[in-house]
Amino acid sequence: MDGTGLLFEPLLEALPGWLEPTVVAYPAREPLGYAELLPWVRDACPSASEFVVLAESFSGPLALMLAASEPSGLRGVSLCASFIRCPWPAPLRRMAGAARPLCFRLAPTWLARWALLGRHGTNRLNRLFAAAAATVTPEVMAARARAIASVDVSAELRRTRVPLLYLAGGHDRVVGPSCLSTIRRIKPYIEVVELPGPHLLLQACPVEAAYEVGQFIKRVASGPKTGMSQSTSQ
């Protein structure tokens, strides 16, 4: 949800050399919702080559909004620990819908780190997490929480015609199995891979995630030399 792209550092190091990754970072000081962020993703799409979108958590709805518009060159979408509707139960959804900047000013960083990384935290990940958290304003975080509370991209998922891959974290404390079940009711043939990691799966299991993403791209693109992985921020 930070949208900085800083947390993709471990994944970028693990991706196959034949990929040309593009990280899409969202504005850190402009409180924008999904509709306002979509142009940032669309503008990052290559105009003259094939590409695959890799979207983690908050960015999953954006990837499906993009896919539903059928941009030229899009060959697949990989969702990682993501959702098409708010992943939280009703009480938390109501709290998120009323989120204000003060909530994020007062929330302890260790609690968010525990929820997102759990026992998978390392010195490096803790450092990256702190840097990302310090970059984004509380106003932006509150706006993104409110966006999650009201999002529903079921229609966009139905209109998505490219192949889909879902990477699930076996120890995810934020996005539960019901989110994948909701997606599967609309797209029963979505490819699913579960990795033994937390919500920040691309950060805690970068080698395993990079392998699965690379294999997916090989299957959906015309060849490894033309595949591009476009990573949208978490």
C-alpha angles and dihedrals in degrees: 000000000000091000094200098118090224092115092060091074095101093046094049090054091052100046117108115267093239091067123088104209123201118194116208112210119194124220108281096204104035115085099222131165129217096279091052094046095050094081089057090058094042093050090054093057114108112247099205107036143051118267144175124216119226110195124184125202109305091027097059094090090049091054091052092046087054094045092050089060089056101225116201113264098022108135103169149346127229116198117198120198089331142135145208095218132028106299096210131088119259098270093051091042090056090048091050091048089057095041116146131187092255089066090062094042091057100036112106114242092222091062093054090045090051092051095047102037108014112176091348094078118121132182090261095048092045089053093049091045092053092048092050093046092050092051099058121069121235088242090060094046091050091050091051092049089053090048091054091049093059103031122121119166097166090122092050091050090053090052093049109107102173121094116277132213123190120199111198128192114227090209099040111149095180108045112038131202091266089073091060090044089056090052092047092054088063099033106026093174097056111135112244130196122180118204126191096250145103130258091287089063099155089054100043096039103028097149095049093043093048090052093051093046091048092051091048092052091050090054097048103034127073091247142336095262092060098042119110126187113210111195118203117203123263 
